[in-house]
């Protein structure tokens, strides 16, 4: 028998998780990270997102447990820390970005 309370709790957690992805800039950041680690400067250069906006989006992604970072002196390096995100981004890429590549 399905535990509806547990399912509702999980659904709320997933909805919060998906809110972390539901933004153009955050999706661009995650696309650029892929399986690689990148500095904030690299992300800014590759996406064109302003530094202040980049900081806000990275903070949201960190708060949701989607990315993690390490500090090397004064440089922060980010990477995707949630394996589910890699799977989700791969599906999104195949369905949407792959179509752009083939045009």
Backbone as XML, in Angstrom:
<?xml version="1.0"?>
<chain id="A" units="angstrom">
  <residue number="1" name="UNK">
    <atom name="N" x="0.844" y="-1.187" z="0.000"/>
    <atom name="CA" x="0.000" y="0.000" z="0.000"/>
    <atom name="C" x="0.885" y="1.245" z="0.000"/>
  </residue>
  <residue number="2" name="UNK">
    <atom name="N" x="0.500" y="2.222" z="-0.772"/>
    <atom name="CA" x="1.266" y="3.466" z="-0.885"/>
    <atom name="C" x="1.001" y="4.352" z="0.325"/>
  </residue>
  <residue number="3" name="UNK">
    <atom name="N" x="2.077" y="4.833" z="0.923"/>
    <atom name="CA" x="1.987" y="5.760" z="2.045"/>
    <atom name="C" x="1.858" y="7.172" z="1.465"/>
  </residue>
  <residue number="4" name="UNK">
    <atom name="N" x="0.641" y="7.685" z="1.434"/>
    <atom name="CA" x="0.382" y="8.984" z="0.804"/>
    <atom name="C" x="1.068" y="10.130" z="1.541"/>
  </residue>
  <residue number="5" name="UNK">
    <atom name="N" x="1.210" y="10.034" z="2.839"/>
    <atom name="CA" x="1.904" y="11.096" z="3.575"/>
    <atom name="C" x="3.374" y="11.151" z="3.166"/>
  </residue>
  <residue number="6" name="UNK">
    <atom name="N" x="3.993" y="10.000" z="3.057"/>
    <atom name="CA" x="5.390" y="9.946" z="2.635"/>
    <atom name="C" x="5.524" y="10.446" z="1.206"/>
  </residue>
  <residue number="7" name="UNK">
    <atom name="N" x="4.575" y="10.062" z="0.349"/>
    <atom name="CA" x="4.613" y="10.500" z="-1.040"/>
    <atom name="C" x="4.444" y="12.013" z="-1.137"/>
  </residue>
  <residue number="8" name="UNK">
    <atom name="N" x="3.541" y="12.567" z="-0.342"/>
    <atom name="CA" x="3.341" y="14.019" z="-0.341"/>
    <atom name="C" x="4.591" y="14.740" z="0.140"/>
  </residue>
  <residue number="9" name="UNK">
    <atom name="N" x="5.223" y="14.197" z="1.157"/>
    <atom name="CA" x="6.458" y="14.784" z="1.667"/>
    <atom name="C" x="7.542" y="14.778" z="0.588"/>
  </residue>
  <residue number="10" name="UNK">
    <atom name="N" x="7.675" y="13.647" z="-0.098"/>
    <atom name="CA" x="8.654" y="13.542" z="-1.190"/>
    <atom name="C" x="8.311" y="14.512" z="-2.317"/>
  </residue>
  <residue number="11" name="UNK">
    <atom name="N" x="7.030" y="14.633" z="-2.636"/>
    <atom name="CA" x="6.599" y="15.538" z="-3.710"/>
    <atom name="C" x="6.967" y="16.982" z="-3.371"/>
  </residue>
  <residue number="12" name="UNK">
    <atom name="N" x="6.820" y="17.360" z="-2.106"/>
    <atom name="CA" x="7.195" y="18.711" z="-1.695"/>
    <atom name="C" x="8.694" y="18.920" z="-1.828"/>
  </residue>
  <residue number="13" name="UNK">
    <atom name="N" x="9.454" y="17.912" z="-1.454"/>
    <atom name="CA" x="10.911" y="18.004" z="-1.567"/>
    <atom name="C" x="11.344" y="18.131" z="-3.027"/>
  </residue>
  <residue number="14" name="UNK">
    <atom name="N" x="10.739" y="17.328" z="-3.890"/>
    <atom name="CA" x="11.065" y="17.369" z="-5.321"/>
    <atom name="C" x="10.665" y="18.709" z="-5.922"/>
  </residue>
  <residue number="15" name="UNK">
    <atom name="N" x="9.514" y="19.247" z="-5.530"/>
    <atom name="CA" x="9.071" y="20.545" z="-6.046"/>
    <atom name="C" x="10.079" y="21.634" z="-5.679"/>
  </residue>
  <residue number="16" name="UNK">
    <atom name="N" x="10.576" y="21.614" z="-4.457"/>
    <atom name="CA" x="11.595" y="22.585" z="-4.048"/>
    <atom name="C" x="12.877" y="22.415" z="-4.838"/>
  </residue>
  <residue number="17" name="UNK">
    <atom name="N" x="13.249" y="21.175" z="-5.055"/>
    <atom name="CA" x="14.442" y="20.853" z="-5.836"/>
    <atom name="C" x="14.303" y="21.393" z="-7.267"/>
  </residue>
  <residue number="18" name="UNK">
    <atom name="N" x="13.144" y="21.153" z="-7.882"/>
    <atom name="CA" x="12.924" y="21.610" z="-9.257"/>
    <atom name="C" x="12.863" y="23.128" z="-9.365"/>
  </residue>
  <residue number="19" name="UNK">
    <atom name="N" x="12.423" y="23.807" z="-8.301"/>
    <atom name="CA" x="12.443" y="25.272" z="-8.301"/>
    <atom name="C" x="13.869" y="25.789" z="-8.467"/>
  </residue>
  <residue number="20" name="UNK">
    <atom name="N" x="14.825" y="25.051" z="-7.922"/>
    <atom name="CA" x="16.226" y="25.431" z="-8.069"/>
    <atom name="C" x="16.682" y="25.392" z="-9.517"/>
  </residue>
  <residue number="21" name="UNK">
    <atom name="N" x="16.035" y="24.571" z="-10.324"/>
    <atom name="CA" x="16.396" y="24.448" z="-11.738"/>
    <atom name="C" x="15.577" y="25.380" z="-12.632"/>
  </residue>
  <residue number="22" name="UNK">
    <atom name="N" x="14.439" y="25.832" z="-12.141"/>
    <atom name="CA" x="13.467" y="26.540" z="-12.974"/>
    <atom name="C" x="13.846" y="28.005" z="-13.210"/>
  </residue>
  <residue number="23" name="UNK">
    <atom name="N" x="15.018" y="28.196" z="-13.794"/>
    <atom name="CA" x="15.492" y="29.538" z="-14.091"/>
    <atom name="C" x="16.492" y="29.437" z="-15.244"/>
  </residue>
  <residue number="24" name="UNK">
    <atom name="N" x="16.345" y="30.310" z="-16.222"/>
    <atom name="CA" x="17.210" y="30.291" z="-17.405"/>
    <atom name="C" x="18.684" y="30.359" z="-17.033"/>
  </residue>
  <residue number="25" name="UNK">
    <atom name="N" x="19.042" y="31.289" z="-16.156"/>
    <atom name="CA" x="20.447" y="31.452" z="-15.792"/>
    <atom name="C" x="20.998" y="30.240" z="-15.059"/>
  </residue>
  <residue number="26" name="UNK">
    <atom name="N" x="20.197" y="29.680" z="-14.140"/>
    <atom name="CA" x="20.681" y="28.514" z="-13.411"/>
    <atom name="C" x="20.856" y="27.316" z="-14.341"/>
  </residue>
  <residue number="27" name="UNK">
    <atom name="N" x="19.969" y="27.164" z="-15.319"/>
    <atom name="CA" x="20.125" y="26.086" z="-16.294"/>
    <atom name="C" x="21.387" y="26.286" z="-17.128"/>
  </residue>
  <residue number="28" name="UNK">
    <atom name="N" x="21.658" y="27.528" z="-17.528"/>
    <atom name="CA" x="22.884" y="27.809" z="-18.278"/>
    <atom name="C" x="24.128" y="27.476" z="-17.450"/>
  </residue>
  <residue number="29" name="UNK">
    <atom name="N" x="24.098" y="27.842" z="-16.192"/>
    <atom name="CA" x="25.223" y="27.544" z="-15.303"/>
    <atom name="C" x="25.439" y="26.035" z="-15.229"/>
  </residue>
  <residue number="30" name="UNK">
    <atom name="N" x="24.363" y="25.292" z="-15.028"/>
    <atom name="CA" x="24.482" y="23.838" z="-14.921"/>
    <atom name="C" x="24.934" y="23.211" z="-16.226"/>
  </residue>
  <residue number="31" name="UNK">
    <atom name="N" x="24.475" y="23.751" z="-17.345"/>
    <atom name="CA" x="24.945" y="23.251" z="-18.650"/>
    <atom name="C" x="26.446" y="23.467" z="-18.794"/>
  </residue>
  <residue number="32" name="UNK">
    <atom name="N" x="26.932" y="24.593" z="-18.359"/>
    <atom name="CA" x="28.360" y="24.892" z="-18.478"/>
    <atom name="C" x="29.180" y="24.051" z="-17.501"/>
  </residue>
  <residue number="33" name="UNK">
    <atom name="N" x="28.623" y="23.739" z="-16.353"/>
    <atom name="CA" x="29.364" y="22.912" z="-15.405"/>
    <atom name="C" x="29.456" y="21.472" z="-15.893"/>
  </residue>
  <residue number="34" name="UNK">
    <atom name="N" x="28.341" y="20.920" z="-16.352"/>
    <atom name="CA" x="28.346" y="19.534" z="-16.818"/>
    <atom name="C" x="29.070" y="18.642" z="-15.828"/>
  </residue>
  <residue number="35" name="UNK">
    <atom name="N" x="30.075" y="17.952" z="-16.276"/>
    <atom name="CA" x="30.866" y="17.069" z="-15.409"/>
    <atom name="C" x="32.146" y="17.757" z="-14.956"/>
  </residue>
  <residue number="36" name="UNK">
    <atom name="N" x="32.336" y="19.012" z="-15.360"/>
    <atom name="CA" x="33.567" y="19.727" z="-15.051"/>
    <atom name="C" x="33.399" y="20.660" z="-13.863"/>
  </residue>
  <residue number="37" name="UNK">
    <atom name="N" x="34.529" y="21.013" z="-13.296"/>
    <atom name="CA" x="34.596" y="22.026" z="-12.252"/>
    <atom name="C" x="35.020" y="23.321" z="-12.933"/>
  </residue>
  <residue number="38" name="UNK">
    <atom name="N" x="34.382" y="24.434" z="-12.580"/>
    <atom name="CA" x="34.742" y="25.719" z="-13.183"/>
    <atom name="C" x="34.781" y="26.799" z="-12.112"/>
  </residue>
  <residue number="39" name="UNK">
    <atom name="N" x="35.626" y="27.786" z="-12.348"/>
    <atom name="CA" x="35.687" y="28.935" z="-11.444"/>
    <atom name="C" x="34.518" y="29.865" z="-11.752"/>
  </residue>
  <residue number="40" name="UNK">
    <atom name="N" x="34.228" y="30.736" z="-10.814"/>
    <atom name="CA" x="33.166" y="31.718" z="-11.024"/>
    <atom name="C" x="33.508" y="32.579" z="-12.240"/>
  </residue>
  <residue number="41" name="UNK">
    <atom name="N" x="34.763" y="32.963" z="-12.383"/>
    <atom name="CA" x="35.188" y="33.771" z="-13.526"/>
    <atom name="C" x="34.921" y="33.045" z="-14.833"/>
  </residue>
  <residue number="42" name="UNK">
    <atom name="N" x="35.249" y="31.757" z="-14.894"/>
    <atom name="CA" x="34.981" y="30.976" z="-16.109"/>
    <atom name="C" x="33.487" y="30.941" z="-16.408"/>
  </residue>
  <residue number="43" name="UNK">
    <atom name="N" x="32.670" y="30.743" z="-15.385"/>
    <atom name="CA" x="31.225" y="30.695" z="-15.581"/>
    <atom name="C" x="30.687" y="32.027" z="-16.097"/>
  </residue>
  <residue number="44" name="UNK">
    <atom name="N" x="31.199" y="33.121" z="-15.557"/>
    <atom name="CA" x="30.773" y="34.449" z="-16.006"/>
    <atom name="C" x="31.152" y="34.646" z="-17.472"/>
  </residue>
  <residue number="45" name="UNK">
    <atom name="N" x="32.386" y="34.285" z="-17.817"/>
    <atom name="CA" x="32.847" y="34.447" z="-19.200"/>
    <atom name="C" x="32.052" y="33.570" z="-20.167"/>
  </residue>
  <residue number="46" name="UNK">
    <atom name="N" x="31.741" y="32.352" z="-19.769"/>
    <atom name="CA" x="31.069" y="31.418" z="-20.664"/>
    <atom name="C" x="29.575" y="31.672" z="-20.804"/>
  </residue>
  <residue number="47" name="UNK">
    <atom name="N" x="28.948" y="32.254" z="-19.786"/>
    <atom name="CA" x="27.500" y="32.466" z="-19.831"/>
    <atom name="C" x="27.102" y="33.908" z="-20.111"/>
  </residue>
  <residue number="48" name="UNK">
    <atom name="N" x="27.991" y="34.852" z="-19.808"/>
    <atom name="CA" x="27.645" y="36.262" z="-19.967"/>
    <atom name="C" x="26.781" y="36.801" z="-18.839"/>
  </residue>
  <residue number="49" name="UNK">
    <atom name="N" x="26.593" y="36.013" z="-17.788"/>
    <atom name="CA" x="25.798" y="36.444" z="-16.638"/>
    <atom name="C" x="26.654" y="37.389" z="-15.789"/>
  </residue>
  <residue number="50" name="UNK">
    <atom name="N" x="26.065" y="38.502" z="-15.372"/>
    <atom name="CA" x="26.778" y="39.483" z="-14.555"/>
    <atom name="C" x="27.216" y="38.875" z="-13.230"/>
  </residue>
  <residue number="51" name="UNK">
    <atom name="N" x="28.311" y="39.380" z="-12.671"/>
    <atom name="CA" x="28.897" y="38.820" z="-11.453"/>
    <atom name="C" x="27.913" y="38.793" z="-10.293"/>
  </residue>
  <residue number="52" name="UNK">
    <atom name="N" x="27.175" y="39.879" z="-10.075"/>
    <atom name="CA" x="26.240" y="39.913" z="-8.943"/>
    <atom name="C" x="25.122" y="38.900" z="-9.122"/>
  </residue>
  <residue number="53" name="UNK">
    <atom name="N" x="24.631" y="38.787" z="-10.335"/>
    <atom name="CA" x="23.591" y="37.811" z="-10.630"/>
    <atom name="C" x="24.138" y="36.387" z="-10.503"/>
  </residue>
  <residue number="54" name="UNK">
    <atom name="N" x="25.343" y="36.173" z="-10.992"/>
    <atom name="CA" x="25.984" y="34.858" z="-10.901"/>
    <atom name="C" x="26.081" y="34.433" z="-9.440"/>
  </residue>
  <residue number="55" name="UNK">
    <atom name="N" x="26.505" y="35.331" z="-8.584"/>
    <atom name="CA" x="26.641" y="35.012" z="-7.162"/>
    <atom name="C" x="25.305" y="34.586" z="-6.557"/>
  </residue>
  <residue number="56" name="UNK">
    <atom name="N" x="24.242" y="35.283" z="-6.918"/>
    <atom name="CA" x="22.913" y="34.949" z="-6.396"/>
    <atom name="C" x="22.461" y="33.574" z="-6.884"/>
  </residue>
  <residue number="57" name="UNK">
    <atom name="N" x="22.677" y="33.290" z="-8.156"/>
    <atom name="CA" x="22.255" y="31.999" z="-8.708"/>
    <atom name="C" x="23.072" y="30.850" z="-8.123"/>
  </residue>
  <residue number="58" name="UNK">
    <atom name="N" x="24.376" y="31.048" z="-7.964"/>
    <atom name="CA" x="25.209" y="30.010" z="-7.365"/>
    <atom name="C" x="24.807" y="29.759" z="-5.912"/>
  </residue>
  <residue number="59" name="UNK">
    <atom name="N" x="24.440" y="30.821" z="-5.197"/>
    <atom name="CA" x="23.988" y="30.664" z="-3.808"/>
    <atom name="C" x="22.709" y="29.827" z="-3.758"/>
  </residue>
  <residue number="60" name="UNK">
    <atom name="N" x="21.784" y="30.090" z="-4.661"/>
    <atom name="CA" x="20.535" y="29.313" z="-4.719"/>
    <atom name="C" x="20.842" y="27.846" z="-5.022"/>
  </residue>
  <residue number="61" name="UNK">
    <atom name="N" x="21.714" y="27.601" z="-5.993"/>
    <atom name="CA" x="22.083" y="26.233" z="-6.348"/>
    <atom name="C" x="22.789" y="25.525" z="-5.185"/>
  </residue>
  <residue number="62" name="UNK">
    <atom name="N" x="23.608" y="26.261" z="-4.440"/>
    <atom name="CA" x="24.268" y="25.697" z="-3.249"/>
    <atom name="C" x="23.233" y="25.359" z="-2.179"/>
  </residue>
  <residue number="63" name="UNK">
    <atom name="N" x="22.320" y="26.306" z="-1.935"/>
    <atom name="CA" x="21.300" y="26.109" z="-0.896"/>
    <atom name="C" x="20.432" y="24.891" z="-1.188"/>
  </residue>
  <residue number="64" name="UNK">
    <atom name="N" x="20.190" y="24.623" z="-2.458"/>
    <atom name="CA" x="19.371" y="23.471" z="-2.857"/>
    <atom name="C" x="20.186" y="22.176" z="-2.906"/>
  </residue>
  <residue number="65" name="UNK">
    <atom name="N" x="21.489" y="22.246" z="-2.648"/>
    <atom name="CA" x="22.332" y="21.063" z="-2.665"/>
    <atom name="C" x="22.643" y="20.565" z="-4.068"/>
  </residue>
  <residue number="66" name="UNK">
    <atom name="N" x="22.500" y="21.454" z="-5.052"/>
    <atom name="CA" x="22.707" y="21.088" z="-6.452"/>
    <atom name="C" x="24.175" y="21.199" z="-6.836"/>
  </residue>
  <residue number="67" name="UNK">
    <atom name="N" x="24.857" y="22.223" z="-6.318"/>
    <atom name="CA" x="26.282" y="22.399" z="-6.581"/>
    <atom name="C" x="27.030" y="22.522" z="-5.261"/>
  </residue>
  <residue number="68" name="UNK">
    <atom name="N" x="28.319" y="22.283" z="-5.345"/>
    <atom name="CA" x="29.205" y="22.513" z="-4.211"/>
    <atom name="C" x="30.414" y="23.274" z="-4.736"/>
  </residue>
  <residue number="69" name="UNK">
    <atom name="N" x="31.224" y="23.771" z="-3.817"/>
    <atom name="CA" x="32.400" y="24.531" z="-4.256"/>
    <atom name="C" x="33.588" y="24.220" z="-3.371"/>
  </residue>
  <residue number="70" name="UNK">
    <atom name="N" x="34.731" y="24.580" z="-3.910"/>
    <atom name="CA" x="35.958" y="24.545" z="-3.123"/>
    <atom name="C" x="36.670" y="25.871" z="-3.356"/>
  </residue>
  <residue number="71" name="UNK">
    <atom name="N" x="37.435" y="26.274" z="-2.370"/>
    <atom name="CA" x="38.180" y="27.528" z="-2.452"/>
    <atom name="C" x="39.653" y="27.210" z="-2.651"/>
  </residue>
  <residue number="72" name="UNK">
    <atom name="N" x="40.254" y="27.902" z="-3.625"/>
    <atom name="CA" x="41.692" y="27.812" z="-3.847"/>
    <atom name="C" x="42.210" y="29.244" z="-3.780"/>
  </residue>
  <residue number="73" name="UNK">
    <atom name="N" x="42.732" y="29.614" z="-2.626"/>
    <atom name="CA" x="43.125" y="31.003" z="-2.337"/>
    <atom name="C" x="41.879" y="31.876" z="-2.444"/>
  </residue>
  <residue number="74" name="UNK">
    <atom name="N" x="41.814" y="32.775" z="-3.419"/>
    <atom name="CA" x="40.648" y="33.657" z="-3.537"/>
    <atom name="C" x="39.690" y="33.223" z="-4.639"/>
  </residue>
  <residue number="75" name="UNK">
    <atom name="N" x="39.939" y="32.091" z="-5.244"/>
    <atom name="CA" x="39.103" y="31.619" z="-6.346"/>
    <atom name="C" x="38.192" y="30.494" z="-5.873"/>
  </residue>
  <residue number="76" name="UNK">
    <atom name="N" x="36.893" y="30.616" z="-6.211"/>
    <atom name="CA" x="35.930" y="29.566" z="-5.912"/>
    <atom name="C" x="35.700" y="28.733" z="-7.165"/>
  </residue>
  <residue number="77" name="UNK">
    <atom name="N" x="35.735" y="27.421" z="-6.985"/>
    <atom name="CA" x="35.476" y="26.485" z="-8.073"/>
    <atom name="C" x="34.204" y="25.719" z="-7.751"/>
  </residue>
  <residue number="78" name="UNK">
    <atom name="N" x="33.287" y="25.700" z="-8.705"/>
    <atom name="CA" x="32.005" y="25.029" z="-8.519"/>
    <atom name="C" x="31.922" y="23.760" z="-9.344"/>
  </residue>
  <residue number="79" name="UNK">
    <atom name="N" x="31.129" y="22.819" z="-8.821"/>
    <atom name="CA" x="30.843" y="21.594" z="-9.570"/>
    <atom name="C" x="29.450" y="21.111" z="-9.179"/>
  </residue>
  <residue number="80" name="UNK">
    <atom name="N" x="28.869" y="20.304" z="-10.048"/>
    <atom name="CA" x="27.580" y="19.690" z="-9.748"/>
    <atom name="C" x="27.835" y="18.630" z="-8.686"/>
  </residue>
  <residue number="81" name="UNK">
    <atom name="N" x="27.105" y="18.720" z="-7.585"/>
    <atom name="CA" x="27.343" y="17.792" z="-6.479"/>
    <atom name="C" x="26.256" y="16.735" z="-6.350"/>
  </residue>
  <residue number="82" name="UNK">
    <atom name="N" x="25.155" y="16.925" z="-7.041"/>
    <atom name="CA" x="24.039" y="15.996" z="-6.943"/>
    <atom name="C" x="23.992" y="15.133" z="-8.199"/>
  </residue>
  <residue number="83" name="UNK">
    <atom name="N" x="24.213" y="13.818" z="-8.062"/>
    <atom name="CA" x="24.226" y="12.957" z="-9.253"/>
    <atom name="C" x="22.910" y="12.976" z="-10.026"/>
  </residue>
  <residue number="84" name="UNK">
    <atom name="N" x="21.800" y="13.195" z="-9.346"/>
    <atom name="CA" x="20.504" y="13.268" z="-10.041"/>
    <atom name="C" x="20.492" y="14.433" z="-11.024"/>
  </residue>
  <residue number="85" name="UNK">
    <atom name="N" x="21.186" y="15.512" z="-10.696"/>
    <atom name="CA" x="21.236" y="16.674" z="-11.587"/>
    <atom name="C" x="21.931" y="16.312" z="-12.886"/>
  </residue>
  <residue number="86" name="UNK">
    <atom name="N" x="23.002" y="15.538" z="-12.801"/>
    <atom name="CA" x="23.681" y="15.120" z="-14.039"/>
    <atom name="C" x="22.722" y="14.343" z="-14.937"/>
  </residue>
  <residue number="87" name="UNK">
    <atom name="N" x="21.948" y="13.455" z="-14.350"/>
    <atom name="CA" x="20.977" y="12.679" z="-15.130"/>
    <atom name="C" x="19.909" y="13.587" z="-15.740"/>
  </residue>
  <residue number="88" name="UNK">
    <atom name="N" x="19.388" y="14.498" z="-14.938"/>
    <atom name="CA" x="18.349" y="15.420" z="-15.417"/>
    <atom name="C" x="18.899" y="16.298" z="-16.528"/>
  </residue>
  <residue number="89" name="UNK">
    <atom name="N" x="20.102" y="16.835" z="-16.339"/>
    <atom name="CA" x="20.689" y="17.725" z="-17.347"/>
    <atom name="C" x="20.966" y="16.964" z="-18.643"/>
  </residue>
  <residue number="90" name="UNK">
    <atom name="N" x="21.352" y="15.703" z="-18.531"/>
    <atom name="CA" x="21.594" y="14.898" z="-19.724"/>
    <atom name="C" x="20.303" y="14.716" z="-20.527"/>
  </residue>
  <residue number="91" name="UNK">
    <atom name="N" x="19.204" y="14.442" z="-19.831"/>
    <atom name="CA" x="17.910" y="14.296" z="-20.506"/>
    <atom name="C" x="17.494" y="15.624" z="-21.143"/>
  </residue>
  <residue number="92" name="UNK">
    <atom name="N" x="17.629" y="16.717" z="-20.402"/>
    <atom name="CA" x="17.277" y="18.029" z="-20.950"/>
    <atom name="C" x="18.120" y="18.361" z="-22.168"/>
  </residue>
  <residue number="93" name="UNK">
    <atom name="N" x="19.419" y="18.068" z="-22.082"/>
    <atom name="CA" x="20.305" y="18.334" z="-23.216"/>
    <atom name="C" x="19.872" y="17.526" z="-24.438"/>
  </residue>
  <residue number="94" name="UNK">
    <atom name="N" x="19.638" y="16.243" z="-24.236"/>
    <atom name="CA" x="19.246" y="15.377" z="-25.353"/>
    <atom name="C" x="17.955" y="15.850" z="-26.020"/>
  </residue>
  <residue number="95" name="UNK">
    <atom name="N" x="17.012" y="16.305" z="-25.209"/>
    <atom name="CA" x="15.710" y="16.687" z="-25.752"/>
    <atom name="C" x="15.673" y="18.105" z="-26.302"/>
  </residue>
  <residue number="96" name="UNK">
    <atom name="N" x="16.489" y="18.994" z="-25.765"/>
    <atom name="CA" x="16.405" y="20.392" z="-26.178"/>
    <atom name="C" x="17.677" y="20.891" z="-26.855"/>
  </residue>
  <residue number="97" name="UNK">
    <atom name="N" x="18.804" y="20.757" z="-26.210"/>
    <atom name="CA" x="20.059" y="21.277" z="-26.761"/>
    <atom name="C" x="20.532" y="20.459" z="-27.947"/>
  </residue>
  <residue number="98" name="UNK">
    <atom name="N" x="20.321" y="19.169" z="-27.906"/>
    <atom name="CA" x="20.700" y="18.310" z="-29.021"/>
    <atom name="C" x="20.026" y="18.736" z="-30.310"/>
  </residue>
  <residue number="99" name="UNK">
    <atom name="N" x="18.802" y="19.230" z="-30.201"/>
    <atom name="CA" x="18.089" y="19.721" z="-31.372"/>
    <atom name="C" x="18.760" y="20.950" z="-31.946"/>
  </residue>
  <residue number="100" name="UNK">
    <atom name="N" x="19.341" y="21.777" z="-31.093"/>
    <atom name="CA" x="20.057" y="22.967" z="-31.558"/>
    <atom name="C" x="21.319" y="22.556" z="-32.293"/>
  </residue>
  <residue number="101" name="UNK">
    <atom name="N" x="22.053" y="21.573" z="-31.736"/>
    <atom name="CA" x="23.281" y="21.099" z="-32.342"/>
    <atom name="C" x="23.053" y="20.514" z="-33.734"/>
  </residue>
  <residue number="102" name="UNK">
    <atom name="N" x="21.881" y="19.893" z="-33.932"/>
    <atom name="CA" x="21.593" y="19.214" z="-35.206"/>
    <atom name="C" x="21.040" y="20.141" z="-36.280"/>
  </residue>
  <residue number="103" name="UNK">
    <atom name="N" x="20.694" y="21.363" z="-35.932"/>
    <atom name="CA" x="20.129" y="22.308" z="-36.919"/>
    <atom name="C" x="21.179" y="22.863" z="-37.855"/>
  </residue>
</chain>
